[in-house]
Amino acid sequence: MKAFWAKGYEATSVQDLVDCMGINRGSLYDTFGDKRRLFLEALDQYGTGAILRTDSLRRDGNPREMLTEFLYVFMQKQVTDPKRRGCFMTNAAVELCSRDDECAERVRDFFDELETILGELIARGQAEGEFKSRQKPADLAAYFVCVMQGLRVIGKVTPEEEVLRPMVDMALRVLDQE
């Protein structure tokens, strides 16, 4: 996953993968079949880990504080990544999804799950009076996924908190617009 995340699918050679994994080519092919299959496995691994971290939004707590903290931590990951890798899923979407249906399905499933989790938190926040917005929670969740991916893309170019923080602040204001 780290090799693909650093260089992208096309630019990562089988030799890069062999070197990164510390195995020989035969083992790579015996275990994964080919480079593409390994890439799809890496996407699955990344998605599973990211969703597990996002599941923290399902715990008890103040929805506004939870979402705010989540978005600031998300932003900080981009600010503090010296390699400017961005989101592995977004990178895959941009590089491959227009021509690889299986990759597109995995990325779409990931974003759908993220929207579901955010939508549940937003619905709870609306029910508890934390958020004034009466927009559909699913629509707001889709908006926040879009904002998050935009932060990762912009952060690859300008990974500075003073650039990204106002974007998070502006996005959160949507929750207070009736």
Steps between C-alpha positions, in 0.01 A plus 500: 500500500779744589667458162177557308403789727835673447522459122157405370404185316660566162832633634547213747698220340488136601861547613387786728243266652747215542750736666236654726357166610835323534386202294592360161294536183383142514353548846324818389342325202418184698331700775327779308492387138610829350572867572138607448365240743756615759392860443136410560601319820689812609189712437296258711756516782508880494120522490454261789745691718353837414144387571607349834643839599183674381285265708602712800233742378238247607589523870316715751595864516414843376450472121635849429815443704550155348464618140715807558779297660475236228537758221789680670686172557431410137643836390805458725584170332547689176691786662743265676563252216841593357436274200173678411337168418141617539225242528582165343135459393488843339830436326361172364178672390690764307750261345295191421125513558409640161640187337485230768149407613618275782715776645211746462268265686741473794549876520125562470429246777757672722349844445148360550599351837665825605184690400287258703706552814506879459128502420420314821701752703338795324149355550574457869630857516183629337279297732688631804481859377877529451461577130242751375513379141193312384671374187486125463776335705599292197546814289708667771707186541571489126604866521743425784654207312550736207660759730726237654623378165548858384713566809718205407543617141564865587726383782720315252575838341489723808523294821476799731259529788435869434372402155300191597350603837273771352361236263407278795354797689291603200374146445389472863295819468266317264366314801367824649318624191130427517 
